Protein backbone atom coordinates (compact mmCIF):
# COMPACT_ATOMS: atom_id res chain seq x y z
CA UNK A 1 0.00 0.00 0.00
CA UNK A 2 1.31 3.43 -0.90
CA UNK A 3 1.44 6.20 1.64
CA UNK A 4 -1.70 8.34 1.56
CA UNK A 5 -3.01 11.24 3.60
CA UNK A 6 -6.33 13.00 3.97
CA UNK A 7 -6.47 16.49 5.47
CA UNK A 8 -9.29 18.69 6.69
CA UNK A 9 -9.48 22.00 8.52
CA UNK A 10 -11.32 21.47 11.80
CA UNK A 11 -11.38 25.03 13.06
CA UNK A 12 -10.18 28.54 12.30
CA UNK A 13 -8.93 30.24 15.43
CA UNK A 14 -9.37 33.90 16.36
CA UNK A 15 -5.64 34.59 15.86
CA UNK A 16 -5.79 33.43 12.22
CA UNK A 17 -4.35 29.99 12.84
CA UNK A 18 -6.00 26.79 11.65
CA UNK A 19 -6.58 23.52 13.45
CA UNK A 20 -5.99 20.71 10.95
CA UNK A 21 -6.53 16.96 11.09
CA UNK A 22 -4.50 14.69 8.82
CA UNK A 23 -5.01 10.92 8.57
CA UNK A 24 -2.03 8.96 7.22
CA UNK A 25 -2.02 5.35 6.04
CA UNK A 26 0.73 3.26 4.47
CA UNK A 27 3.42 5.25 6.30
CA UNK A 28 6.79 4.96 4.55
CA UNK A 29 9.71 5.15 6.99
CA UNK A 30 13.35 5.91 6.34
CA UNK A 31 15.48 4.78 9.30
CA UNK A 32 12.33 4.83 11.45
CA UNK A 33 11.30 8.37 10.45
CA UNK A 34 8.74 9.89 8.08
CA UNK A 35 8.12 13.57 7.39
CA UNK A 36 4.52 14.44 6.60
CA UNK A 37 3.80 17.78 4.93
CA UNK A 38 0.47 19.32 5.84
CA UNK A 39 -0.73 20.92 2.63
CA UNK A 40 -3.38 23.09 4.31
CA UNK A 41 -0.77 24.82 6.52
CA UNK A 42 2.21 27.02 5.68
CA UNK A 43 3.80 26.57 9.09
CA UNK A 44 3.07 24.11 11.91
CA UNK A 45 3.18 25.51 15.44
CA UNK A 46 2.14 22.44 17.41
CA UNK A 47 1.14 18.86 16.61
CA UNK A 48 -0.16 15.75 18.35
CA UNK A 49 -0.27 12.16 17.13
CA UNK A 50 -3.00 9.58 17.63
CA UNK A 51 -2.88 6.00 16.41
CA UNK A 52 -6.25 5.14 14.82
CA UNK A 53 -5.26 1.57 13.92
CA UNK A 54 -2.24 0.33 15.87
CA UNK A 55 0.46 -1.73 14.22
CA UNK A 56 0.59 -5.19 15.75
CA UNK A 57 3.66 -7.27 15.05
CA UNK A 58 4.16 -10.58 16.85
CA UNK A 59 6.74 -10.44 19.67
CA UNK A 60 7.35 -6.72 19.11
CA UNK A 61 6.19 -3.45 20.65
CA UNK A 62 6.14 -0.15 18.80
CA UNK A 63 6.59 3.38 20.12
CA UNK A 64 5.66 6.50 18.14
CA UNK A 65 6.24 10.22 18.55
CA UNK A 66 5.55 13.31 16.49
CA UNK A 67 7.39 16.61 16.43
CA UNK A 68 7.42 19.73 14.31
CA UNK A 69 10.15 20.04 11.71
CA UNK A 70 12.55 22.91 12.36
CA UNK A 71 15.42 24.46 10.48
CA UNK A 72 14.40 24.50 6.83
CA UNK A 73 11.88 26.91 5.34
CA UNK A 74 10.93 24.19 2.85
CA UNK A 75 9.43 21.95 5.55
CA UNK A 76 7.88 24.44 7.99
CA UNK A 77 4.55 22.83 7.15
CA UNK A 78 5.88 19.40 8.12
CA UNK A 79 5.75 17.10 11.09
CA UNK A 80 8.13 14.24 11.74
CA UNK A 81 6.84 10.85 12.89
CA UNK A 82 9.45 8.62 14.52
CA UNK A 83 8.73 4.94 15.12
CA UNK A 84 10.86 2.74 17.37
CA UNK A 85 10.46 -1.01 17.82
CA UNK A 86 11.55 -3.50 20.47
CA UNK A 87 11.43 -7.28 20.41
CA UNK A 88 9.74 -8.52 23.59
CA UNK A 89 11.61 -11.81 23.77
CA UNK A 90 14.99 -10.02 23.72
CA UNK A 91 16.64 -7.48 25.99
CA UNK A 92 17.61 -3.91 25.09
CA UNK A 93 16.67 -4.21 21.44
CA UNK A 94 15.17 -0.76 20.81
CA UNK A 95 15.78 0.19 17.21
CA UNK A 96 14.22 1.96 14.28
CA UNK A 97 10.97 0.49 12.98
CA UNK A 98 10.81 -0.45 9.30
CA UNK A 99 8.00 0.36 6.89
CA UNK A 100 6.80 -3.26 7.11
CA UNK A 101 6.40 -2.88 10.89
CA UNK A 102 3.87 -0.04 10.52
CA UNK A 103 2.24 -1.13 7.25
CA UNK A 104 -1.16 -1.78 8.86
CA UNK A 105 -1.13 1.29 11.12
CA UNK A 106 -3.24 4.39 10.56
CA UNK A 107 -2.07 7.65 12.12
CA UNK A 108 -3.99 10.85 12.90
CA UNK A 109 -2.08 14.09 13.21
CA UNK A 110 -3.76 17.14 14.72
CA UNK A 111 -1.84 20.34 14.13
CA UNK A 112 -2.25 24.06 14.72
CA UNK A 113 -0.50 26.57 12.52
CA UNK A 114 -0.68 29.25 9.89
Backbone bond lengths (Angstrom), bond angles and torsions (degrees), N, CA, C in turn:
res aa  C-N    CA-C-N  psi(-1)  N-CA   C-N-CA  omega(-1)  CA-C   N-CA-C  phi
1 X - - - 1.448 - - 1.527 108.64 -
2 X 1.303 115.94 134.56 1.460 121.00 178.13 1.518 110.61 -80.90
3 X 1.306 115.19 153.26 1.461 119.33 178.45 1.524 109.64 -66.21
4 X 1.332 115.80 134.66 1.466 120.94 179.51 1.517 108.87 -140.07
5 X 1.314 116.20 151.04 1.461 120.20 176.83 1.522 110.30 -141.72
6 X 1.327 113.60 146.73 1.459 121.97 178.46 1.524 107.40 -126.48
7 X 1.311 116.39 124.75 1.469 120.72 -177.87 1.526 111.31 -116.25
8 X 1.335 114.92 148.73 1.462 119.86 170.74 1.521 109.03 -150.39
9 X 1.317 115.54 146.82 1.457 121.93 176.67 1.516 107.38 -84.38
10 X 1.330 116.51 120.63 1.459 121.55 -179.57 1.515 112.62 -85.81
11 X 1.345 115.59 -34.58 1.458 119.04 -172.06 1.527 109.49 -160.46
12 X 1.301 116.06 146.77 1.466 121.44 170.79 1.517 106.77 -110.08
13 X 1.318 115.29 122.07 1.452 120.78 -175.17 1.524 111.61 -85.90
14 X 1.318 116.21 161.52 1.469 121.98 -176.38 1.523 112.14 -61.05
15 X 1.334 117.92 -29.31 1.464 120.86 -178.59 1.529 113.14 -85.89
16 X 1.342 117.20 9.61 1.458 120.91 177.57 1.510 114.44 92.55
17 X 1.319 117.10 -8.11 1.459 119.89 179.34 1.522 110.37 -79.56
18 X 1.338 114.78 161.09 1.461 121.28 178.37 1.520 109.51 -116.18
19 X 1.321 115.11 146.49 1.460 121.80 170.12 1.525 105.89 -102.35
20 X 1.328 116.23 122.29 1.461 122.15 -173.52 1.519 109.96 -121.97
21 X 1.321 115.00 142.85 1.466 121.29 173.24 1.520 107.73 -115.78
22 X 1.334 116.27 133.46 1.458 121.94 -179.68 1.525 108.41 -132.11
23 X 1.337 116.56 120.82 1.461 121.46 175.53 1.519 108.50 -99.10
24 X 1.336 115.97 131.13 1.468 122.02 -176.87 1.520 109.20 -122.79
25 X 1.324 116.04 129.98 1.463 121.74 174.02 1.524 108.84 -125.25
26 X 1.321 116.04 160.25 1.463 120.40 178.77 1.514 112.58 62.05
27 X 1.334 117.08 38.54 1.465 122.11 -175.69 1.528 110.97 -55.48
28 X 1.323 116.32 128.59 1.462 122.19 178.33 1.525 108.13 -103.92
29 X 1.332 116.05 116.95 1.462 122.19 -177.61 1.519 111.55 -99.91
30 X 1.307 115.81 147.61 1.453 122.84 170.19 1.521 106.38 -125.41
31 X 1.326 116.71 110.45 1.470 122.23 -174.86 1.527 110.97 55.08
32 X 1.343 116.19 39.99 1.457 121.36 176.13 1.519 114.82 81.18
33 X 1.334 118.28 9.71 1.466 121.52 -175.19 1.530 110.36 -131.23
34 X 1.322 116.03 142.91 1.466 122.15 172.29 1.516 108.31 -136.90
35 X 1.328 116.99 136.34 1.457 121.26 174.74 1.518 108.29 -104.14
36 X 1.312 115.49 124.46 1.458 122.47 -179.79 1.521 107.86 -108.00
37 X 1.317 116.78 125.12 1.465 120.97 176.92 1.515 109.04 -95.08
38 X 1.312 115.68 127.69 1.456 121.98 179.32 1.526 108.11 -91.58
39 X 1.306 115.72 106.46 1.464 121.75 -172.45 1.520 113.40 -67.34
40 X 1.331 117.76 -23.76 1.471 120.11 -178.14 1.532 112.11 -86.83
41 X 1.324 117.68 -1.11 1.468 121.84 178.35 1.524 110.15 -122.12
42 X 1.333 115.48 148.53 1.464 120.65 172.81 1.522 110.50 -92.03
43 X 1.334 115.35 -30.10 1.460 120.29 -177.89 1.529 108.60 -151.07
44 X 1.319 116.28 130.06 1.463 122.18 179.34 1.523 109.16 -92.48
45 X 1.335 116.44 128.63 1.454 121.10 177.66 1.514 112.03 -96.34
46 X 1.325 116.43 -37.95 1.459 121.39 -177.91 1.517 108.10 -153.28
47 X 1.350 116.24 149.16 1.456 120.12 -179.49 1.519 110.28 -148.66
48 X 1.326 115.39 147.50 1.463 122.01 172.98 1.521 107.86 -127.19
49 X 1.327 115.20 157.88 1.459 121.74 -177.60 1.513 109.39 -124.47
50 X 1.318 115.03 134.64 1.466 122.43 175.39 1.523 106.63 -127.46
51 X 1.323 116.52 142.09 1.453 120.82 177.62 1.528 107.15 -99.44
52 X 1.341 117.31 111.29 1.461 121.51 -179.45 1.528 109.41 -74.84
53 X 1.329 116.21 -49.35 1.458 122.89 176.90 1.520 106.76 -122.71
54 X 1.335 117.47 110.20 1.465 118.34 -177.73 1.529 112.29 -70.93
55 X 1.313 114.91 151.12 1.462 120.73 173.42 1.513 107.50 -81.59
56 X 1.308 116.96 129.51 1.460 121.25 178.88 1.516 108.30 -122.34
57 X 1.321 115.58 113.90 1.451 122.11 179.80 1.519 106.92 -122.24
58 X 1.315 116.94 128.85 1.463 121.30 -176.79 1.527 110.95 -54.97
59 X 1.337 115.88 134.25 1.463 124.11 175.88 1.529 113.52 64.84
60 X 1.340 117.26 18.05 1.459 119.41 -179.18 1.515 109.91 -136.48
61 X 1.327 115.84 150.85 1.461 121.96 174.84 1.527 107.40 -122.73
62 X 1.328 115.25 141.42 1.455 120.71 -178.70 1.516 110.54 -112.70
63 X 1.314 115.88 147.49 1.463 122.99 176.64 1.518 106.77 -129.26
64 X 1.349 116.97 135.81 1.452 121.62 -178.50 1.520 110.22 -125.73
65 X 1.325 116.02 150.95 1.466 120.16 170.39 1.517 108.00 -147.37
66 X 1.318 115.89 158.42 1.458 121.37 177.34 1.525 108.03 -129.93
67 X 1.318 115.59 144.03 1.458 120.35 176.59 1.517 109.17 -148.63
68 X 1.314 115.84 155.93 1.460 119.47 177.96 1.521 108.76 -73.47
69 X 1.315 115.43 152.37 1.462 121.24 179.65 1.521 107.46 -90.63
70 X 1.316 116.63 129.84 1.463 120.42 -179.36 1.522 110.12 -120.85
71 X 1.305 116.22 160.64 1.452 120.71 172.58 1.518 115.05 106.58
72 X 1.314 118.31 -50.28 1.455 120.35 -174.02 1.521 110.88 -108.62
73 X 1.307 116.44 132.10 1.470 120.74 178.67 1.528 110.85 -63.11
74 X 1.320 117.20 -25.33 1.464 121.21 -176.81 1.527 112.62 -70.62
75 X 1.326 117.99 -21.30 1.466 119.94 -177.51 1.524 112.56 -122.60
76 X 1.320 118.33 25.50 1.466 120.15 178.40 1.522 111.71 -63.47
77 X 1.333 116.69 -19.78 1.456 120.08 177.71 1.535 110.68 -95.49
78 X 1.316 117.12 20.57 1.461 120.68 -177.05 1.517 113.96 -111.21
79 X 1.318 113.95 156.54 1.454 121.93 170.31 1.523 107.00 -127.73
80 X 1.314 115.01 149.23 1.458 121.06 -177.83 1.521 109.45 -110.42
81 X 1.327 116.39 122.77 1.458 122.15 174.70 1.523 107.75 -100.40
82 X 1.319 115.90 126.63 1.464 121.61 176.95 1.523 108.28 -114.73
83 X 1.317 116.36 131.40 1.460 121.72 179.55 1.528 109.38 -121.64
84 X 1.327 115.34 124.98 1.464 122.37 176.20 1.520 108.29 -112.53
85 X 1.317 116.46 153.26 1.459 121.19 -178.34 1.531 109.64 -136.19
86 X 1.328 115.44 145.44 1.464 120.50 176.29 1.519 108.76 -135.58
87 X 1.325 116.07 137.46 1.459 120.76 175.51 1.521 108.31 -83.84
88 X 1.330 117.10 125.95 1.459 121.72 -175.64 1.521 113.08 -67.73
89 X 1.317 117.35 -33.18 1.456 120.08 -176.36 1.528 112.48 -82.68
90 X 1.322 117.61 2.12 1.466 122.00 178.49 1.521 108.86 -119.97
91 X 1.319 116.54 174.11 1.453 121.42 -179.15 1.522 109.45 -116.82
92 X 1.328 115.74 137.51 1.469 121.79 176.29 1.526 112.96 52.04
93 X 1.321 115.87 53.40 1.462 119.46 -177.54 1.525 113.26 -110.76
94 X 1.344 118.38 19.97 1.463 118.97 -179.05 1.518 110.02 -57.62
95 X 1.315 114.89 129.78 1.462 120.45 177.81 1.509 109.73 -154.46
96 X 1.297 116.28 179.41 1.455 121.13 -179.13 1.515 110.87 -71.78
97 X 1.319 117.29 135.30 1.461 121.28 174.97 1.521 109.05 -74.42
98 X 1.317 115.84 150.17 1.465 122.10 176.20 1.524 109.01 -99.18
99 X 1.315 116.03 164.07 1.464 121.01 178.69 1.522 111.36 -54.12
100 X 1.330 117.45 -40.41 1.468 120.95 -179.68 1.523 111.74 -61.35
101 X 1.337 117.76 -30.65 1.460 121.83 -178.88 1.525 112.60 -69.70
102 X 1.320 118.15 -25.96 1.466 121.49 -177.73 1.528 112.06 -114.84
103 X 1.317 116.99 13.54 1.468 121.52 -174.64 1.521 113.13 -56.32
104 X 1.330 117.76 -36.54 1.467 121.05 -176.55 1.528 112.93 -92.74
105 X 1.314 117.63 -1.22 1.464 121.14 -176.12 1.523 111.23 -82.27
106 X 1.330 115.20 147.47 1.466 121.72 172.63 1.523 106.77 -122.58
107 X 1.321 116.41 130.10 1.455 123.26 -175.79 1.519 109.94 -111.74
108 X 1.332 116.59 146.59 1.462 121.76 173.41 1.522 108.00 -124.30
109 X 1.315 115.00 121.14 1.455 121.74 177.55 1.520 107.43 -104.69
110 X 1.314 116.60 131.69 1.465 121.69 171.65 1.519 106.00 -115.65
111 X 1.313 116.08 125.33 1.456 120.40 -175.71 1.526 110.34 -133.77
112 X 1.328 114.40 152.89 1.463 122.06 174.66 1.512 106.74 -123.28
113 X 1.319 116.46 133.06 1.453 120.00 179.77 1.502 112.13 -175.89
114 X 1.305 114.33 -172.65 1.472 121.60 -179.45 1.503 111.44 -88.32
